[in-house]
Amino acid sequence: MRLAYANETEEEDRHDLLCKRDREEEKSRRDREREPADMLCRLSGMVLHLDERRSFSSRPWSSMIGICAITVFLNAAGSMGMQLTSTGPQTVQRAQGERMTLVCTYTPDPSDTGELDIEWSVVSPDTTQKDQLLLSYAGGNKYIHGNPGLTKGLDFAAGDPSLGDASLSIAFLSPAHSATYQCKVKKSPGVDMQKVSLVVMVRPSVPKCWMEGGETVGETVSLQCKSSEGSSPLNYAWKRERGGPIPPSATQNRVTGELLIRNHSESSVGIYMCEVTNAVGDERCRVKLTANKPPNRAGVIVGTVVGCLLLIIILAILIWLLIYKCDARFTRYEKEVSNDIREDVPAPESRPHSRGSSRGASLHPGVAYSQVGMQHTGHSDRGHTHIPSSSTGYTPVKYDSRYGFAV
């Protein structure tokens, strides 16, 4: 950490020393530039003094000689010192990802005999802050300064900057390179500098074209165009590739990318292209517009009514079939239950008296049978009384519940 701090301190001291030397050289240059003006004033005074002593009408050549001498002297004085010869716009716009060269060419004066020193720096927007030194050339060597993230890909465009080309090359532009750059060339006692602003922009992405609203004749159709990327300002422009020019009734918004077509008709059919542009690029997309005839409203109403009636009839048939099916199943179930003989349940008991009397009467008419388990004293038959006797060999009858009668 101490070594890094020492290196940073040394770098700041060097920068301060260079700034001090620059101020001294700038002062000396201004003094040299002021000398021709002083000489001009003296020469002008001499010419005027000669004109006062001699009439201009009689000696016109004297004034002409003085003016020519002053002009030659000024031209000679103006060619003194270091001169930057590169020309171009003060603001340059380039797309992100491109390779960029900031031109800075110079021509030294024969009187400049000092050591060549070239500096590229980023001018701070705050005048109270120091400019950020990026790249320099001194003593035949190149030096890179500042943040590595900003200086990555920076280099002199020429292999040897001492041959009159101090241009700066940036390999891959990014938005971080947007700044004002200053090229400064010094060779004592001459010094000159120039500034150029670089703006890195993003190209517009391929836009998306779509349509809102129907394509029915007589309705309003809105064609939309939108690019998801691109540095502002983005300009949208619709063109008609097929079918002629855009209808006069259509209006387009170059900021939002909307093309609004009112009262759509067959004359609006065609292929439309949207082009989005900014200062560093352009992209485009296309959409096809057709025209559909409006539906017959009376036919739609009739069809709707017929369809509803058919639906009601179908529902009624289904309900009737369901009811019929359920009724038939219930009737069949009742028949099965009535014919079912349960073997596991005993048969109901019948009355012995009625069953015995009926059986006896049918087998032996005129013979009286007694009920099981009961004693009779007798009964009359044709006026006679019969009294049961044990001598007759009568055997009591037993009742069997399985059959429901006496056995």
C-alpha positions, 0 to 999 in steps of 0.5 A: 500500500505504501508503494502504491501511495508513493507511486500515486504521489509521484504521478500527481507531482509529475502532473503538477510539474507538467501543468506548471511547465505548460503555463510557462510555455503558454505565457512565453507563446503569448509574449511571442504572439504579442511581439508581432503586434507591437512591431505592427504598431511601430511600423504603422507609426513609421508609415503614418509619419512618412505620410505626414512628411510626404503627400500621398498623392505624390508618393503613393508607393511609400504607403503601399510598401509599408503595408506589404512589409507589415503583411509579410512580417505578420505571415512570418510571425504567424508561422512560428511555433507548434501547429495542430493541422487536424480539422474536423467536427468538434462533436463526433457521434459513433455507435457502440462496439465500433472502432474509433480514431480521434484525429490529432496531427501536428506540424512542429516549427523549426524553432521548436527544439525541445523534447516532444511531449504528447498527452491525451486526457479527458476534460473534467466537466467541473473546472475545479477538478483536474483533467484525467490523463489517459495516454502520453508519449515522452522520451520515445516511450508510451505511457498509459494512465488512469482507470484500466476500465477506461484506458483498455483498448486505447493506443496511438493510431500511428506506430511512431507518434513523433512523426506528426500523427498523435491520433488516439485509437479506441478499439471498442467503443462503449458508453463509458467512452462518452466524454470530451477529449483533449490532444496536447502536443508540446515541443519547447518552446511550441505548444498547441492543443485541441478538444473534441467531444465523443458521444457513444450511442446504441443502435436501434434494435430490430423493431416489432410491427403489429396491428391493432383493431380489425381489418374490416372495411370502414373501421379504424386500423392502427399499425404499431412499430416499436424498437426495444433498444437504441439511444434517443432520439429514435425516429419512426417513419412508415412507408408503403412498399406496395399499393402506392403511397400512404393514404392521405387520411392516415396520420403517423406519429414519428415519436411513438411509431403509430400509423393510424388509418381511419375509415379503412377501405380497399385502397389502404391494402398493401405492405407497410414498412416501418423504419426506426433511425437514430444518429448511428443506425437504422432498422426496419420491419414490415406488416401486411394490411388486408381489407375484409368486407363487413358481415351481413347483419340480417343474416347474422341475426337470422342465423342466431335465432335459428341456432337458438331454436335448434338448441332448444329442440335438442335439449328438449329431446335429450330431456325426454329421452332421459325421463323415458329411460329412467321410467323404463328402468324403474318399471323393470325393477318393480317386476324383478322384485315382485317375481323374486322368491326368497329361499332364506325367508319362511313362508307365511303360516296359514290358518289350520282350521280353514285349510283342514276343513277345506281339504277334508271336505274336498276329500271325503264329503260328509266326514267331519275332521277335528282340529289339531289339539282340540277336543270335540264332544260331538257334532250332528250329521243328518240328525245323528250325534257321533261321539269319538271313541278310543276304540275306533283307532283314531290317531291325532293329526299333527300340524306341519308348518313347512306345508301349512296344513295337518299331516 
